[in-house]
Amino acid sequence: MSSDKDISQMFHSESLKLHNLIDIANTKTDMDIHEIVETYYQVMNVSSIATMLKQQTESEELLNKIRETEKIISEKFNSNIHPKILTSLSTSIQETTKTLQSENVNKKSKEQIENDAKLFEELRQKMSTKEFVQQYDTGITHD
């Protein structure tokens, strides 16, 4: 079994990654799909580790770090960044859908068809990511 020191270091390392991702998300106005998924994955990863550690550790120092990290997730991510990402994805999906619907379907060139295919793939990725983000939303509203 790992020592408390090893566990504490692992939590610290994962929390540091999370803090960096939250800082980046806080400053960016438009995150790409990869950044969104990576950020949510790290939030869920750190939250899971924190839940496990709270049940296993007696270290007051580690428990304080856990509470501090949970507060950052709640106040910075859940209250600010998460709604911003959800809104941004929704807007982007609407804009891409509108673009695809407004184009003249008659007599499209090969280039336009290829461009539309790329837009459809982008739309699919955004919709899938939005569904993932909404599932996270459902989790935080039921906690």
C-alpha positions, -999 to 999 in steps of 0.1 A, spaced: 0 0 0 13 35 -8 23 57 21 3 88 30 32 108 15 29 91 -19 -8 96 -20 -5 132 -10 21 137 -37 -2 121 -63 -31 143 -52 -9 174 -53 3 165 -88 -32 159 -102 -45 190 -85 -17 211 -100 -27 199 -135 -63 208 -127 -53 243 -114 -34 249 -146 -63 238 -168 -88 259 -148 -65 290 -152 -63 284 -190 -100 279 -192 -106 310 -172 -86 332 -196 -97 317 -229 -128 329 -246 -131 299 -270 -117 265 -260 -113 238 -286 -129 203 -282 -97 187 -269 -92 214 -243 -128 210 -231 -126 173 -228 -92 174 -211 -104 199 -185 -136 180 -177 -116 147 -174 -92 163 -150 -120 178 -129 -137 144 -126 -103 126 -120 -94 150 -91 -129 148 -77 -128 110 -77 -93 109 -61 -105 135 -34 -135 114 -26 -114 83 -22 -87 100 -1 -112 117 22 -123 82 33 -88 68 37 -66 95 51 -63 109 86 -38 135 76 -53 169 84 -29 186 60 -41 164 31 -77 169 41 -72 207 40 -57 204 5 -87 183 -6 -112 208 8 -93 237 -9 -93 219 -42 -130 210 -39 -137 247 -32 -118 257 -64 -138 231 -84 -170 244 -70 -164 281 -71 -142 285 -102 -151 256 -124 -187 246 -116 -200 282 -111 -181 301 -138 -162 280 -164 -187 252 -168 -216 275 -176 -194 295 -200 -183 263 -218 -219 250 -221 -231 284 -235 -202 285 -259 -209 250 -272 -246 257 -276 -239 290 -295 -213 273 -318 -237 244 -326 -264 269 -335 -241 288 -357 -227 258 -375 -262 244 -380 -274 277 -394 -245 278 -418 -252 243 -430 -289 250 -434 -285 284 -452 -263 272 -480 -278 266 -514 -282 229 -518 -284 230 -556 -253 229 -577 -226 226 -551 -190 223 -562 -168 194 -550 -150 219 -528 -183 231 -512 -194 195 -506 -160 187 -489 -163 218 -468 -198 209 -458 -186 174 -448 -159 190 -426 -186 212 -410 -209 182 -404 -180 164 -387 -172 195 -366 -209 198 -357 -210 161 -347 -179 166 -324 -194 197 -308 -228 180 -302 -210 149 -286 -189 172 -264 -220 192 -254 -237 159 -244 -207 150 -223 -207 185 -207 -245 182 -200 -239 148 -183 -214 165 -160 -240 192 -154 -265 166 -144 -239 152 -119 -233 185 -102 -269 194 -99 -277 161 -82 -248 162 -57 
